[in-house]
Amino acid sequence: MGIGPLLLVLVLGGSAFLLYVCTIGRAKHGEEIVQAENDLAELRASNPEYNFESYELDDGTIKFVHNQIDVTAIFDPDKKLLHLKSPDRKNATEDCRSQEDAEMAFEDYLRGIYDPNPAD
């Protein structure tokens, strides 16, 4: 018996430690995502002007609908474009890489309707 079993123990121990380090980072990241989603839900509950719903349409696009005013948006994940529409504001198109980006852009659009001059 010499160095062989010692080397085997070191390799297995190192592999186990590396696996532990990699999985603990993912778990922490998952907790941060859940916390961010909870914060967003709380923000929407306390500010109904930013409360909206989303629906996936048959063609694969996602429609965002505001619950109180006539504002809609259609996100096309294939083209990565969000089309924003409102009778009170100029229609717009935004580049969005994901549904989360589209949701943030829709919230910014709503913010422009509810508070068009935040510095005043």
Phi, psi and omega in degrees: 000130179217241186279340182304305180295324178296317178296319178299317179296318179295318180294314179295318178297317178295320178296317179296318179296317179297318177299317178299313182297319181292320183284328180293326178294320179293321179296318179295319178297319178299320178296321179294322179294316178299318179297319179296320178294321177295319178298319179295318178297320179294319178298315180294324179292323181275346179230084185299341178293342178256009182276122179216165179241157178232146181225137173273128181269167184299330182275005178094352177280165181240128181255130175254132181230128177283145185278344186240329182235168184275076177230130178225163175211146176238123177255125177257104183293335178288316180272348181059044180234143175243123179257117183256135183223134177205140177287341183265353185215155180298134176296153184215161174230133182234144170282130179220128182282337185210174177296324178297318176298320180295319178297318179295320179294322178295319177297320176297320178297317177297320179299323178293331178282313184282330182219072185292339180230074186295340181280342183285000000 
